[in-house]
Amino acid sequence: MALCAVCAAAQESFIGKLGKADGVTSVYVSKTLLGMMPDMKSGGMNFGAVASKLDNIQILTSETKSGAKTLKNGCRQIIADGHYEYLMNVNDNGEQSGIYMKNFPGGTSQYVLLTVEKNETSVIVLTGKLTLQDIKNVMGGK
């Protein structure tokens, strides 16, 4: 039971630690709501492709310089402290995007999609029984 509590706390840490920071907007979408929105798309990503496998989605964004810095540094700290695996990085004209993954007991995985621009940072955290192919499907791959 204690192990489940530790895993649940780790899975909720992004919104819990960063969602109330000044200049940061946070959105949490539960499994129940995801089940009612099977065709959910946002920011060019198709979350409906994996809705049945998701436990939740957490989205954090900031469009202010100070909020973006807080979100970027906080997210990177959570990733480092949580020993997330670094899967991918893309640098494109000042925009840096990365994908990180962590596995939890029971087959649950958490994928973190972090995008950092000069004055804007966005983080999408997908938690559930997901595979790398599922993440590819969310991002528009076949």
Salt bridges, closest charged atoms under 4 A:
ASP55 OD1 - LYS31 NZ 3.94
ASP134 OD2 - LYS53 NZ 3.12
